[in-house]
Amino acid sequence: MQEAPFVAVGGGLAGAAFALELARNGAPALVIESTRAAHHKVCGEFLSEEAQTLLSYLGIDVHTMGASSMGTFRLAAGGNLAEAPLPFRAAGYSRYRLDQALLDKAAEAGAEIRRGISVTEINGSEAPIVLKAGGRKLTARAIGLASGKHNLRQFPRAPSDMVGFKLQLRVSAAALRQLDDIVQLAMFDGGYIGAIIVEDEIVTLCWVMHNALLQRIGADWQAQAAYFARQSPLLAELLDGAKPCWAKPVAVAAIPYGYLRREALSPAIFPVGDQLAVIPSFTGDGMSIALLSGIAAAQAVLAGESAEAYQRRMITRLAPQFRWAGMVNVLFETGRLHGLTIGTARLLPPLVTWLAQSTRIRSYADVMAYQA
Ligand SMILES: Cc1cc2nc3c(=O)[nH]c(=O)nc-3n(C[C@H](O)[C@H](O)[C@H](O)COP(=O)(O)OP(=O)(O)OC[C@H]3O[C@@H](n4cnc5c(N)ncnc54)[C@H](O)[C@@H]3O)c2cc1C
């Protein structure tokens, strides 16, 4: 009889990394992904140095795939702005393409990918774990819980009132020049909006806002664009004449920022990516965490380690950057501190660069040095 596979529940970056690391080390891996095909995801599409390094460990070089590159951070509020060097060269690349590329790599390495099927239930505390997917039951030796922003009913996380959106745009030549080599973050009362150039000179706009503000301005893109243009001349210039690549921004609600899953679900269920940890978006490090945790969980599975030991190790690794990100988040969240934040950033660019470094994952050499 065939052995039960290791199953990634969700085929985003975390689930694909989990399956790929297992498959290329000779273990049977299966990815169950609810969407039928590549799709746009709410994400700023800013790839930090760690994300690029972890992707290259997995055999993906976004630079040869046409990714953009940037080295400067621009912070704006109202008519004021400050710029500082990033602590590394970042890349911009669409999730639409990136997630599919990683799933393709996992398939090449021997993982089975099943799309268009949702996992609705996971039962059993010890292996084999029984899954319900698409109305059928199947067994797994261990699970990478990689459903990202979506919770399985059994494994809830405390929601927040933050809503996230993403839209890609074709902008004017002048606006494109304004964003050259830049990751731009504009704060407004009730949220912030990021902009970068990704491949093919497309601009990715990604923003988060409190539900109360959303209720006030509405979810319609034209209404939101008009609101942003009123918040800052920089945004007005970016949006002037811009053409959305599709009609309605993709959205996600109740993002549980700051969440760290400390409690073990079962010795054989390994939470990865956003199911393990959700860092505030402005850090641009969620994809690194997704990739790192997917790879680390696979390595733990291969070493016969329990999910609890893996989680403890990951949380210890992530806790310092979450503390810094939480503190910086207060500055972004509090409208009356925006002036002070920009003023300080203008006076002390090295402080901005240092904070950008502090909100990133550190010390992952052990994961990169892994040999089965
Ligand atoms: C507003 C915003 C901006 C961000 N910007 C950045 C950024 O610029 N840079 C960065 O590094 N990070 C950013 N992030 C974070 C980053 O997007 C996430 O951390 C990352 O996508 C997590 O990857 P994941 O694989 O855990 O989840 P996801 O990418 O969400 O993948 C989960 C997958 O599981 C599937 N799925 C869900 N439920 C089921 C089910 N029941 N059965 C089967 N499949 C299922 C989904 O279809 C999905 O494909 C941002 C996040 C937000 C909210």
The ligand as a Gaussian input file, in Angstrom:
#p B3LYP/6-31G(d) Opt

LIG

0 1
 C       -1.939000      44.336000       2.997000
 C       -0.805000      43.375000       3.000000
 C        0.395000      43.721000       2.369000
 C        1.485000      42.838000       2.395000
 N        2.644000      43.183000       1.768000
 C        3.719000      42.369000       1.822000
 C        4.936000      42.705000       1.164000
 O        5.025000      43.706000       0.455000
 N        5.997000      41.869000       1.312000
 C        5.931000      40.732000       2.059000
 O        6.941000      40.024000       2.187000
 N        4.779000      40.363000       2.657000
 C        3.672000      41.140000       2.548000
 N        2.485000      40.761000       3.130000
 C        2.414000      39.466000       3.821000
 C        2.309000      38.296000       2.854000
 O        1.378000      38.578000       1.831000
 C        1.859000      37.040000       3.618000
 O        2.575000      36.942000       4.817000
 C        2.093000      35.782000       2.788000
 O        1.278000      35.820000       1.635000
 C        1.747000      34.537000       3.580000
 O        1.869000      33.422000       2.750000
 P        1.014000      32.110000       3.058000
 O        1.506000      31.078000       2.104000
 O        1.038000      31.844000       4.515000
 O       -0.486000      32.520000       2.736000
 P       -1.214000      32.874000       1.357000
 O       -0.277000      33.493000       0.414000
 O       -2.438000      33.617000       1.752000
 O       -1.609000      31.451000       0.769000
 C       -2.600000      30.650000       1.357000
 C       -3.201000      29.776000       0.278000
 O       -4.060000      28.821000       0.866000
 C       -5.222000      28.679000       0.073000
 N       -6.271000      28.204000       0.971000
 C       -6.896000      28.898000       1.933000
 N       -7.759000      28.127000       2.605000
 C       -7.677000      26.891000       2.047000
 C       -8.317000      25.656000       2.310000
 N       -9.223000      25.535000       3.293000
 N       -7.997000      24.576000       1.538000
 C       -7.075000      24.693000       0.534000
 N       -6.448000      25.852000       0.256000
 C       -6.728000      26.929000       1.005000
 C       -5.454000      30.058000      -0.502000
 O       -6.190000      29.999000      -1.706000
 C       -4.036000      30.560000      -0.713000
 O       -3.543000      30.322000      -2.022000
 C        1.379000      41.600000       3.080000
 C        0.164000      41.254000       3.692000
 C       -0.924000      42.121000       3.651000
 C       -2.201000      41.727000       4.302000

